[in-house]
Amino acid sequence: MAEDQLRADVGRIKWFHRIDLGRGIVTPGDDDTPAKLATLGFPDDLGGKTVLDIGAWDGFFSFEAERRGASRVLATDSFCWGGPGWGTKAGFDLARKALGSRVEDKEIDVLDISPETVGMHDVVLFLGVLYHMRHPLLALEKLFSVTGEMAIVETGVDLNFYWQPAMAFYPGSEAAGDPTNWWGPNAAAVAAMLKDVGFRTVKLHYRLSIPRSLARSARQTMVQRRLFQIGRVVYHAWR
Ligand SMILES: C[S@@+](CC[C@H](N)C(=O)[O-])C[C@H]1O[C@@H](n2cnc3c(N)ncnc32)[C@H](O)[C@@H]1O
């Protein structure tokens, strides 16, 4: 693909991820995706593993799994790829072509995920999706049903200073003005739900620092006029 053509095509798309396409071209995503990658504890070597990326959007993490040696990667999404979402599938399709990637894709809702629809996968990524789920436990049951070895779950959290498992409910668009943000579980609730759906070993890998959590919470509290105690966590969960 010619460099000028690629630059022009990249410029026509609204990107979420910052994907290095080579030749000095990085997609201008809103999300600082390389910084997020650094928090995940993404296995360095995925040699021989199959990977499922649920809610892949532009596909950064799917392409990264392939780069780290995964034998097969399946990227799935629905809200952004075919639904009313914040973006489209154009970014994923262009990045896959530009990278010469063999990542497979399937447009499917989280709640339709099962061994029959997507198969079983050694490693399953569930990044930035849990709080968009109207039925979070049901979504985690779907995640567990297709996880062969481990899942990496990255999510926004709330009620940070409450130690018992608990979830904040966002009935309107009060969480970041986004009506698709339904629930803010605290870290204890994320761990408890992962265990409840069947994962035997659940470990907290990353938690956003307290100063950064406080800064985000203060901003949201002022804008939305409701008390937020938000942050981000990453859990690793083994079957
Ligand atoms: C915040 S983005 C996260 C994208 C990517 N996983 C990441 O961490 O950068 C949430 C993604 O979940 C997808 N999503 C939301 N609801 C979904 C649903 N019910 N079924 C499938 N995908 C969904 C959206 O389309 C979007 O791509």
The ligand as an SDF file (V2000), in Angstrom:
LIG
                    3D

 27 29  0  0  0  0  0  0  0  0999 V2000
  -13.9700    1.5450   25.6410 C   0  0  0  0  0  0  0  0  0  0  0  0
  -13.9600    0.5750   24.2020 S   0  0  0  0  0  0  0  0  0  0  0  0
  -12.5640   -0.4690   24.5170 C   0  0  0  0  0  0  0  0  0  0  0  0
  -11.8620   -0.9100   23.2510 C   0  0  0  0  0  0  0  0  0  0  0  0
  -10.6320   -1.7850   23.4910 C   0  0  0  0  0  0  0  0  0  0  0  0
  -10.9910   -3.0780   24.0290 N   0  0  0  0  0  0  0  0  0  0  0  0
   -9.6720   -1.0850   24.3990 C   0  0  0  0  0  0  0  0  0  0  0  0
   -9.5190   -1.4850   25.5610 O   0  0  0  0  0  0  0  0  0  0  0  0
   -9.0460   -0.1340   23.9820 O   0  0  0  0  0  0  0  0  0  0  0  0
  -15.3240   -0.5470   24.4450 C   0  0  0  0  0  0  0  0  0  0  0  0
  -15.5400   -1.4930   23.2780 C   0  0  0  0  0  0  0  0  0  0  0  0
  -16.5610   -2.4290   23.6250 O   0  0  0  0  0  0  0  0  0  0  0  0
  -17.4480   -2.5560   22.5290 C   0  0  0  0  0  0  0  0  0  0  0  0
  -18.7620   -2.9550   23.0330 N   0  0  0  0  0  0  0  0  0  0  0  0
  -19.5770   -2.2530   23.8520 C   0  0  0  0  0  0  0  0  0  0  0  0
  -20.7040   -2.9440   24.0880 N   0  0  0  0  0  0  0  0  0  0  0  0
  -20.6040   -4.1010   23.4050 C   0  0  0  0  0  0  0  0  0  0  0  0
  -21.4310   -5.2340   23.2470 C   0  0  0  0  0  0  0  0  0  0  0  0
  -22.6070   -5.3190   23.8450 N   0  0  0  0  0  0  0  0  0  0  0  0
  -20.9880   -6.2620   22.4740 N   0  0  0  0  0  0  0  0  0  0  0  0
  -19.7760   -6.1910   21.8460 C   0  0  0  0  0  0  0  0  0  0  0  0
  -18.9420   -5.1460   21.9580 N   0  0  0  0  0  0  0  0  0  0  0  0
  -19.3490   -4.1140   22.7230 C   0  0  0  0  0  0  0  0  0  0  0  0
  -17.4620   -1.1870   21.8810 C   0  0  0  0  0  0  0  0  0  0  0  0
  -17.9010   -1.2600   20.5330 O   0  0  0  0  0  0  0  0  0  0  0  0
  -15.9980   -0.7990   22.0010 C   0  0  0  0  0  0  0  0  0  0  0  0
  -15.2440   -1.2580   20.9300 O   0  0  0  0  0  0  0  0  0  0  0  0
  1  2  1  0
  2  3  1  0
  2 10  1  0
  3  4  1  0
  4  5  1  0
  5  6  1  0
  5  7  1  0
  7  8  2  0
  7  9  1  0
 10 11  1  0
 11 12  1  0
 11 26  1  0
 12 13  1  0
 13 14  1  0
 13 24  1  0
 14 15  1  0
 14 23  1  0
 15 16  2  0
 16 17  1  0
 17 18  1  0
 17 23  2  0
 18 19  1  0
 18 20  2  0
 20 21  1  0
 21 22  2  0
 22 23  1  0
 24 25  1  0
 24 26  1  0
 26 27  1  0
M  CHG  2   2   1   9  -1
M  END
$$$$
